[in-house]
Amino acid sequence: MTNDQFKQVMTAFREVNSQLREIKGDVATLKDDVAILKSDVSILKKDMAGQKVITAQLQKHAEHASTTFDFIKEKLINHERDIYALKRRP
């Protein structure tokens, strides 16, 4: 191997080494990003569980409100009928 060829090999080796360091840095950054994303997913799962509980409670309240509304509506209709009946009496 000539001196010139040796220099070319060493230059290529240094360039590969430099690229390998960059790749290792990129991999470390990606690992950090994955850890953060895992944490975010965990938090979102907890938030979703909380939202499901709130949704269930709201559903119960909505059903209760609907039942109450139907009850009041029926009472008002009956009240109107009673008033009408009383007005028609001689």
ChimeraX attribute file (.defattr): number of C-alpha atoms within 10 A of each C-alpha:
attribute: neighborCount
match mode: 1-to-1
recipient: residues
	/A:1	5
	/A:2	7
	/A:3	8
	/A:4	9
	/A:5	10
	/A:6	11
	/A:7	11
	/A:8	12
	/A:9	12
	/A:10	12
	/A:11	12
	/A:12	12
	/A:13	12
	/A:14	12
	/A:15	12
	/A:16	12
	/A:17	12
	/A:18	12
	/A:19	12
	/A:20	12
	/A:21	12
	/A:22	12
	/A:23	12
	/A:24	12
	/A:25	12
	/A:26	12
	/A:27	12
	/A:28	12
	/A:29	12
	/A:30	12
	/A:31	12
	/A:32	12
	/A:33	12
	/A:34	12
	/A:35	12
	/A:36	12
	/A:37	12
	/A:38	12
	/A:39	12
	/A:40	12
	/A:41	12
	/A:42	12
	/A:43	12
	/A:44	12
	/A:45	12
	/A:46	12
	/A:47	12
	/A:48	12
	/A:49	12
	/A:50	12
	/A:51	12
	/A:52	12
	/A:53	12
	/A:54	12
	/A:55	12
	/A:56	12
	/A:57	12
	/A:58	12
	/A:59	12
	/A:60	12
	/A:61	12
	/A:62	12
	/A:63	12
	/A:64	12
	/A:65	12
	/A:66	12
	/A:67	12
	/A:68	12
	/A:69	12
	/A:70	12
	/A:71	12
	/A:72	12
	/A:73	12
	/A:74	12
	/A:75	12
	/A:76	12
	/A:77	12
	/A:78	12
	/A:79	12
	/A:80	12
	/A:81	12
	/A:82	12
	/A:83	11
	/A:84	11
	/A:85	10
	/A:86	10
	/A:87	9
	/A:88	8
	/A:89	6
	/A:90	4
